[in-house]
Amino acid sequence: MPRIERTADISWEGNVARGQGLLSGESSGAFSDLPFTLATRIGNPEGKTSPEELLAAAHGGCLTMSLASELTQAGTPPGRLEVTVTIVMDEVEGQGHQIVGSNVGIAAAVDGVDEAGLAAAVEKADAGCPFSQLLKRAGANVTIAARLA
């Protein structure tokens, strides 16, 4: 696989408490001017995103593709994968707020695979997902609950 680089643009106006920012995907143009603020990051999202939500999407997207690859290589390509990821940020003594977990739920519609086969594919997919490995190296707890749909 070739080296991959992607770029996002972020602008921010004002102080952290009352300011607001915009996130855009420069490389793809797939998203533009997604608003984010501290108030909506730690409180009700009110239609705005956050770095944690974007990390959840990135981890989920990576793990989903990795799982589709593992299932396909095993001769049982998925019909459909439904993945939900929740990133957990918490106060860590002496370190401030840190990403401490990524909780993944997977519902997989796959012909010819039993629960044990799915579990084996998920384990390989997790090991092959760069975002899972990044989170684990950073000390975050990655949990994955997978079931056949």
N, C-alpha and C positions, 0 to 999 in steps of 0.2 A: 504494500500500500504506500502511495506517495505521502510525503509530508503534507499536512493539512494546516492551513491558516485561515481563520475567519476573523472578521473585524466588526465590532459594534461601535457606534458613536453614542456618547452620552453628553447631555448638556444639563447644567444645574444653575438655577437662579435663586439667590437668597441664602439665608442662614439655614442650618440643618433643621431647626424646629419648625420654621414657617415656609421654607423654600420648597421648590418643586423641580423635578427633573423630567427629561424625556430620553427614552432609549430607542435607538434605531439600529437595524441590521444593515450595515453598510455593504457587507459582502454579497448578500443575497437580495436585499430589498424586500424580504418577506414580511418584515414588520417595520413600522415607522412611527416615530413619535409616541411610543407607549409611555403614558404618564406614571410617575412614581413620586411619593413623598414619604417623609418619616412617619407622619400620622397614619397614613394608610398602610405603611409597612408593618407597624406594630399594633394597629387597630383594625377597624373595619376597612376592607379593601376599597369599597366605594368605586368599583370599576377600574381601579388602578392596579398595576403590577408591582412586583418587588424583586430584588435580586434572588430571594429564596424561591419564589414561584418560578423564575426563569431557570434556576438550578434544578428544581424538581422536574421541569420539562426537559431539560438537557439530560439529566440522569435517566429519566424514563424513556426518552427517544433512543438513547444509546443502548440501554438494556433491551429494549424491544427489538431493535435491529439485531443485536447479538443473539437473542433467543431465537428469532426467525432464522438466522444463519445456522445455529446449532441444530434446530429441528429439521431444517432442510438437508443439512449434511447427513443426518441420521436417516434420511429417506422418508421423513414424515413432515412435509412442509405444513405450516399452520394455515388453517382456514381464516382464523381471526384471533388477534391478541388484543385484549383490553387491559391496559396497564394504568394504575394510579400510583403516583409517588407523592409522599408528604415529606418535605424537608423540615427538620426540627432544629431550631436555634434556641440556645439556652445560655444562661449565665454560668460560666465556668470559673471557679474560684481562682483568683489571681490572673485570669486571662481575659476577662470581659465576656462579651457575647461571642459564642462560637457555634458553628454548625456541629451538632452532636449526633445527628441521626438522619437517615433516609429510610423511610418505611415504604416498601413497595408491595403492591397487591397486583396479582396477575390472574386473569381468567383467560384460559387458552382453549380455543376450539381447534382440536387437532385429531384427525382420524388416525387410528393405529397406534396411539400412545396411551399407556396407562399412567397412573399417578407416579409410579417409580421412574418411568421413562421421562415424564415431565420434570420431575425433581432433578434427575441427572442432567437434563438439558439446561435447566435453570442454573445449576451449579457451574456448569461450563460457561454459560452466557455471562454470569456474574464475574467469573474469573477473566473473561475476555473483554469486558466492558471497561474502557479507560476511565469513565466517570465513577464507576463503583470502586475501582482501584485507587483513584485520586482521593475519594472520600475516606476510604479505609486508611490510606497512608496518613491522612490528616487527623486520624483518631476518631472519625465518626463511625457510629454503629449502623451498618447496613443490614436491614432485615427484609427478607423476601418471603411472602406467602403466596404460593401459586396453587391453582386448582384447575381442573378440567371443566370447561363450560358445557 
